[in-house]
């Protein structure tokens, strides 16, 4: 039983470290409040598996947010967040994302500039 407790503690510590290593670049002090809330939500709830900032950051399981920005428009992003909230996506479990949080995430994603594709 003690070995099991240590294993659980080790896994929790590893996940906490993964979630803290966001690789997020700040949007800026004068950013729109919705952008700031979206960035905070992304750092708190998404950064464990996605690179949510502009830099490459550590390896991740999910697509980089700057790539999602060019893959989806604002309306399709909000629909996608609703789907994820209800059903998850692939290996991604359902994550509760309310309407306002989805709007904030979209506002944040729209501030990210993806690098142009290589030639």
N, C-alpha and C positions, 0 to 999 in steps of 0.2 A: 504494500500500500504506500509506503514511503517513497519507493521508486516512482510510482505513478504520480505522486504529488510533485516530485521534482521535475518529471517530464512535462507536466502541465505548466508549471512555473517557467520552465525553459522555453516552451512554445509561446507562452504569453509574453515573455520578455523579447523574444525574436520578433513577434508580430508588432509589439510596441515600437521596437527599433525601426522596423520596416515602415510603419506609418509615420514615424517622425522624420524619416529621410525623404523629404518631398522633392527636393531639387527645385523648389518654387522660387521664382524671381518675383519680387514685389511689383505690383502694378503701379504704385506711386501713391504718395501721401494725399494728393488732391483728387483721388479717384471717386467716381460715383459710389454712393453707399451700396447700391445693388451689386456693383462689381466687387466691392470689398467683402460683402456677405457671401457672394458666390465663390470668391477665392478662399475665404475661410472655410466654407462648406467643403470645397474640393480638397483642401489641405487636411481637414478633419476626417472626411468620410471616403475619399477616393484615392488619396496619395499612397495608400498601402499597396495598390496594384497598378496605378496609372502614374505617369509623369504628368503632373498638372501644371507645371510652369513652362517657361520658354526653353530652358536648358535641357540637355539630354538626360541628366540625372542618372540614378541607378537603374539597373535592369528592372523591367516591370512585366506584368502579365497582360495588362490591357493596353489598348492604343493610347498614344500620347494625346493629351487634350488639344495641343496645337494642331494635330492632324484631324481630330474630330471637327475642329472649327471649319476646315476646308471640305470635309466630307458631307456635312449637314448644314442646312440653313437654320435660322432661328426656330421656325415652326416645326421642322422635322426633328430638331434637337428636343424641343419640349415634348413631342410625341414619343420620342425614344426614351426620355426620362420617365414618362408615364409607364411605358412598357417595362422598363427596368424595375420601377417601383413595384409593379404588380407581379411580374414573372421572372425577373432576372434576365440574363442574356448569356447563352453558352455556359461557361464555367462561372460566370458572375452570379452570385445569389441575389435575390430581391433585396433592394436597399430602399427604404422609405424615403421618397423625395416628394415633398409637398409642392403645390402649384407655385407658391412664392419662391421656394428653394430652387425649383426648376427655372423660374424666370431669372433669379440671381445667377445661377450657373450659366445660363445662356449669356447674360450680360458680361460675365467674366470671360467666357470662351471667346466672345466677340472682340476682346481686347488682345487676344493672343495672335501673333503673326507667325504663321508657319513659314519655314524656309522654302524657297522655290524648289521644285523637283530637279534632281541632277540631270545634266545633259549628256 
